[in-house]
């Protein structure tokens, strides 16, 4: 009984969403006695009650946001094709679908990079459940996720793998897509992470070609090791690029919503060294004090107009 209870607790910890599944279904799925499942549910909720229950009273979450920089590498599709150019590939031509080979991530301004890559056996079996499950737990801790082309590629791909393995949605986070930002704000010749980094005088990506992917697909252990290092280097590069462009990001998630400070902080970086920088005329009736952050260089304005207490303001009728 005790061994079975510990095993179920371990499974609940690895896959918290199973707590919401019926004991009868779990017993059949895991081949464990239904009474053990029910007891484990009670024990788990008792052990982790602080995490499973919603906070009440005053909000005590005043702390800097947890910002996760993230990148994934995926396997290519295998398909029957007749030509190299302008080929329509239908689902019944696909021999093997894509899956995640590796992922790498780091918390902003922390030294450690965490990563996982498939083993030779896993990639030959096209089995990414282990690394996808770990990634779910990591993203679930994030307040903000930063990824290059994240809104089009990384996060949709990741969420599909979550769906495939029955994982629930992660906790809410805000996404910063560095590719989307540079495309709208700057005139880079290419919006690839490598080109952006080199243009900014940063170290570029590790030079690889498709042979790395083909070797990985064959289960080559050395190739998989290089793939993980390539992935980790991309995250280092992503952080460098993000920090350079951060002052220019319009609508950046606001640090003031997360920290408990006696005075306003920079909405971009949380810095408190702000200096008055003139006025911003946002609308025909709005005049706002501007401030520059001496930590990251970003500009921010007050929410209230300095004209708020004036009885009336004349504006042009547009004719």
C-alpha positions as CSV (number, residue, x, y, z in Angstrom):
1,X,0.0,0.0,0.0
2,X,2.7,2.5,1.0
3,X,4.8,1.8,-2.1
4,X,1.8,2.2,-4.3
5,X,0.9,5.5,-2.5
6,X,4.4,6.9,-3.0
7,X,4.3,6.0,-6.7
8,X,1.0,7.7,-7.3
9,X,2.2,10.8,-5.4
10,X,5.2,10.9,-7.7
11,X,3.0,10.7,-10.7
12,X,0.8,13.5,-9.4
13,X,3.9,15.6,-8.9
14,X,5.1,15.0,-12.4
15,X,1.7,15.5,-14.0
16,X,-0.5,17.7,-11.8
17,X,-3.3,17.8,-14.3
18,X,-4.0,14.1,-13.4
19,X,-5.4,15.3,-10.1
20,X,-8.5,16.4,-11.9
21,X,-9.1,13.0,-13.5
22,X,-11.4,10.5,-11.9
23,X,-9.9,7.9,-9.5
24,X,-11.6,5.0,-11.5
25,X,-10.0,6.1,-14.8
26,X,-6.6,6.6,-13.2
27,X,-6.8,3.2,-11.6
28,X,-7.4,1.6,-14.9
29,X,-4.8,3.7,-16.7
30,X,-2.0,3.1,-14.1
31,X,-3.1,-0.3,-13.1
32,X,-3.2,0.8,-9.4
33,X,-5.9,0.1,-6.9
34,X,-8.6,2.8,-6.9
35,X,-8.5,3.2,-3.1
36,X,-4.8,4.0,-3.3
37,X,-5.5,6.7,-5.9
38,X,-8.2,8.3,-3.7
39,X,-5.8,8.2,-0.7
40,X,-3.0,9.7,-2.8
41,X,-5.2,12.6,-3.9
42,X,-6.0,13.5,-0.3
43,X,-2.3,13.3,0.7
44,X,-1.2,15.3,-2.3
45,X,-3.7,18.1,-1.6
46,X,-2.7,18.1,2.0
47,X,1.1,18.4,1.2
48,X,0.7,21.0,-1.5
49,X,-2.4,22.9,-0.2
50,X,-0.6,26.2,-0.3
51,X,0.1,25.8,-4.0
52,X,-3.3,24.3,-5.0
53,X,-5.5,26.9,-3.3
54,X,-6.1,30.4,-4.5
55,X,-4.6,33.3,-2.5
56,X,-7.0,35.3,-0.4
57,X,-6.9,38.8,1.1
58,X,-4.2,41.2,0.2
59,X,-2.1,40.4,-2.9
60,X,1.3,39.3,-1.7
61,X,2.9,38.6,-5.0
62,X,4.9,41.8,-5.1
63,X,8.2,40.6,-6.7
64,X,10.0,41.1,-10.0
65,X,8.5,39.1,-12.9
66,X,10.1,35.8,-13.7
67,X,11.2,36.3,-17.3
68,X,12.1,33.1,-19.2
69,X,14.2,33.2,-22.4
70,X,13.3,30.1,-24.5
71,X,14.3,28.3,-27.7
72,X,13.4,24.9,-29.2
73,X,14.8,22.8,-32.0
74,X,12.4,20.5,-33.9
75,X,12.7,17.4,-36.1
76,X,12.0,17.8,-39.9
77,X,9.0,16.2,-41.5
78,X,9.6,13.1,-43.6
79,X,7.4,12.9,-46.7
80,X,7.1,11.4,-50.2
81,X,7.6,14.2,-52.8
82,X,8.0,14.3,-56.6
83,X,9.9,17.5,-57.0
84,X,12.0,20.1,-55.2
85,X,10.0,23.3,-56.1
86,X,6.3,24.2,-55.6
87,X,5.3,20.9,-54.2
88,X,2.0,20.4,-52.4
89,X,2.5,17.8,-49.7
90,X,-0.7,16.2,-48.4
91,X,-1.1,14.6,-45.0
92,X,-1.2,11.1,-46.5
93,X,2.3,11.7,-48.0
94,X,3.9,12.3,-44.6
95,X,5.9,9.4,-43.3
96,X,6.8,11.0,-40.0
97,X,5.6,14.2,-38.4
98,X,7.8,16.7,-36.5
99,X,8.5,16.6,-32.8
100,X,10.8,18.5,-30.4
101,X,14.5,17.4,-30.4
102,X,15.7,19.8,-27.7
103,X,14.9,22.9,-25.8
104,X,17.0,25.4,-23.9
105,X,16.0,28.2,-21.5
106,X,17.3,30.6,-18.9
107,X,15.9,33.1,-16.4
108,X,16.8,36.7,-17.3
109,X,20.1,37.8,-15.9
110,X,20.8,34.5,-14.2
111,X,23.9,32.5,-15.2
112,X,22.5,29.0,-15.5
113,X,21.1,27.8,-18.7
114,X,18.8,24.7,-18.5
115,X,18.3,22.4,-21.4
116,X,17.1,18.9,-22.4
117,X,17.7,16.9,-25.5
118,X,16.3,13.5,-26.7
119,X,18.4,10.4,-26.2
120,X,19.4,8.3,-29.2
121,X,16.6,5.8,-28.2
122,X,14.0,8.6,-27.8
123,X,14.7,10.2,-31.1
124,X,14.6,6.9,-33.0
125,X,11.2,6.3,-31.3
126,X,10.2,9.9,-32.0
127,X,9.3,10.2,-28.3
128,X,9.6,13.7,-26.9
129,X,7.3,13.2,-23.9
130,X,10.0,13.4,-21.3
131,X,11.4,16.7,-22.4
132,X,8.0,18.2,-23.2
133,X,6.7,17.4,-19.7
134,X,9.8,19.1,-18.1
135,X,9.3,22.1,-20.3
136,X,5.7,22.4,-19.2
137,X,6.8,22.7,-15.6
138,X,9.3,25.4,-16.5
139,X,7.0,27.6,-18.6
140,X,4.4,27.2,-15.8
141,X,6.6,29.2,-13.5
142,X,7.1,32.1,-15.9
143,X,5.4,35.5,-15.9
144,X,7.0,36.5,-19.2
145,X,8.4,34.3,-22.0
146,X,10.8,35.8,-24.5
147,X,11.4,33.9,-27.8
148,X,12.5,34.8,-31.3
149,X,9.6,34.1,-33.7
150,X,7.9,32.7,-30.6
151,X,4.4,33.8,-31.5
152,X,4.6,32.0,-34.9
153,X,6.8,29.0,-34.3
154,X,8.1,28.2,-30.8
155,X,5.0,28.6,-28.6
156,X,2.5,27.1,-31.0
157,X,4.7,24.1,-31.5
158,X,5.3,23.7,-27.8
159,X,1.6,24.0,-27.0
160,X,0.7,21.4,-29.6
161,X,3.1,18.9,-27.9
162,X,1.4,19.8,-24.5
163,X,-1.9,19.0,-26.1
164,X,-0.7,15.7,-27.6
165,X,0.4,14.5,-24.1
166,X,-2.7,15.7,-22.3
167,X,-1.0,18.5,-20.4
168,X,-3.3,21.4,-19.4
169,X,-2.6,25.0,-20.2
170,X,0.3,26.5,-18.3
171,X,-0.2,29.5,-15.9
172,X,-0.8,32.8,-17.8
173,X,2.3,34.5,-19.1
174,X,3.0,37.4,-21.5
175,X,5.0,36.7,-24.6
176,X,7.7,38.9,-26.0
177,X,8.5,37.9,-29.6
178,X,11.8,39.5,-30.5
179,X,11.5,38.8,-34.2
180,X,8.0,40.5,-34.3
181,X,9.4,43.5,-32.5
182,X,12.5,44.0,-34.7
183,X,10.4,43.5,-37.8
184,X,8.0,46.3,-36.8
185,X,10.5,48.7,-35.2
186,X,13.7,48.4,-37.2
187,X,15.0,48.0,-40.8
188,X,17.3,45.0,-40.4
189,X,18.3,43.4,-43.8
190,X,17.3,40.1,-42.3
191,X,15.2,39.4,-39.1
192,X,17.1,36.2,-38.3
193,X,18.5,36.1,-34.8
194,X,22.0,35.5,-36.2
195,X,21.9,38.5,-38.5
196,X,20.4,40.8,-35.8
197,X,23.1,39.8,-33.3
198,X,26.0,40.3,-35.7
199,X,24.6,43.6,-36.9
200,X,24.5,44.7,-33.2
201,X,28.1,43.6,-32.8
202,X,27.2,40.5,-30.8
203,X,28.5,36.9,-31.2
204,X,26.5,35.0,-33.8
205,X,25.0,31.6,-33.8
206,X,27.0,28.4,-34.0
207,X,27.5,27.5,-37.6
208,X,25.7,24.3,-38.5
209,X,23.9,22.9,-41.6
210,X,21.2,20.3,-42.2
211,X,23.6,17.5,-41.8
212,X,23.3,18.0,-38.0
213,X,19.6,17.4,-38.2
214,X,20.0,14.3,-40.4
215,X,22.6,12.9,-38.0
216,X,20.4,13.5,-35.0
217,X,17.5,11.7,-36.8
218,X,19.8,8.7,-37.1
219,X,20.3,8.7,-33.3
220,X,23.9,10.0,-33.5
221,X,24.8,10.7,-29.8
222,X,27.5,13.3,-30.7
223,X,25.1,15.1,-33.1
224,X,22.5,15.3,-30.3
225,X,25.1,16.7,-27.9
226,X,26.0,19.4,-30.5
227,X,22.3,20.1,-31.1
228,X,21.8,20.8,-27.4
229,X,24.8,23.1,-27.3
230,X,23.6,24.9,-30.5
231,X,20.2,25.3,-28.8
232,X,21.9,26.7,-25.6
233,X,23.9,29.2,-27.5
234,X,20.8,30.5,-29.2
235,X,19.3,31.3,-25.8
236,X,22.5,33.2,-24.7
237,X,22.2,35.1,-28.0
238,X,18.5,35.7,-27.5
239,X,19.1,37.3,-24.1
240,X,21.8,39.6,-25.5
241,X,19.5,40.8,-28.3
242,X,16.5,41.2,-26.0
243,X,18.5,43.4,-23.6
244,X,19.7,45.6,-26.4
245,X,16.2,46.1,-28.0
246,X,14.3,46.2,-24.7
247,X,14.1,50.0,-24.4
248,X,12.4,50.1,-27.8
249,X,9.7,47.6,-27.1
250,X,6.3,49.3,-27.2
251,X,3.9,47.8,-24.7
252,X,6.6,45.9,-22.8
253,X,5.0,44.1,-19.8
254,X,5.0,46.6,-17.0
255,X,7.4,46.0,-14.0
256,X,5.3,48.3,-11.9
257,X,2.5,45.6,-11.8
258,X,4.9,43.1,-10.2
259,X,7.1,45.0,-7.7
260,X,6.1,46.6,-4.4
261,X,8.0,49.9,-4.5
262,X,7.5,53.2,-2.7
263,X,8.0,55.0,-6.0
264,X,7.4,54.2,-9.7
265,X,10.0,52.1,-11.5
266,X,10.9,51.7,-15.1
267,X,8.2,49.6,-16.8
268,X,10.8,47.9,-19.0
269,X,13.5,46.9,-16.6
270,X,12.3,47.7,-13.1
271,X,15.1,50.3,-12.5
272,X,14.4,53.1,-10.1
273,X,16.9,55.6,-11.5
274,X,14.4,57.8,-13.5
275,X,15.0,61.4,-14.6
276,X,12.5,63.9,-16.0
277,X,12.7,64.1,-19.8
278,X,10.3,66.7,-20.9
279,X,6.7,66.2,-22.0
280,X,4.9,63.9,-24.3
281,X,1.8,65.2,-26.2
282,X,-0.1,61.9,-26.6
283,X,-3.5,63.3,-27.8
284,X,-4.9,66.7,-28.7
285,X,-5.9,67.0,-25.0
286,X,-3.1,65.0,-23.3
287,X,0.2,66.3,-22.0
288,X,2.2,63.8,-19.9
289,X,5.5,64.0,-18.0
290,X,8.2,61.9,-19.6
291,X,10.9,60.0,-17.7
292,X,14.1,58.2,-18.9
293,X,15.5,55.2,-17.2
294,X,19.2,55.6,-16.6
295,X,19.5,51.8,-16.2
296,X,18.2,50.6,-19.6
297,X,17.5,53.9,-21.5
298,X,13.8,53.4,-22.0
299,X,11.3,56.2,-21.9
300,X,8.1,56.1,-19.9
301,X,5.4,58.5,-19.1
302,X,3.0,59.2,-16.3
303,X,-0.6,57.8,-16.6
304,X,-2.3,61.1,-15.7
305,X,-2.1,64.2,-17.9
306,X,-0.8,67.3,-16.3
307,X,-3.8,69.1,-17.8
308,X,-6.3,66.9,-16.0
309,X,-7.4,69.7,-13.6
310,X,-8.0,72.3,-16.3
311,X,-11.7,73.1,-16.9
312,X,-11.5,73.1,-20.7
313,X,-9.0,72.7,-23.6
314,X,-9.7,73.9,-27.1
315,X,-8.8,71.5,-30.0
316,X,-8.7,71.9,-33.7
317,X,-11.9,70.8,-35.5
318,X,-9.8,69.2,-38.3
319,X,-10.9,71.5,-41.1
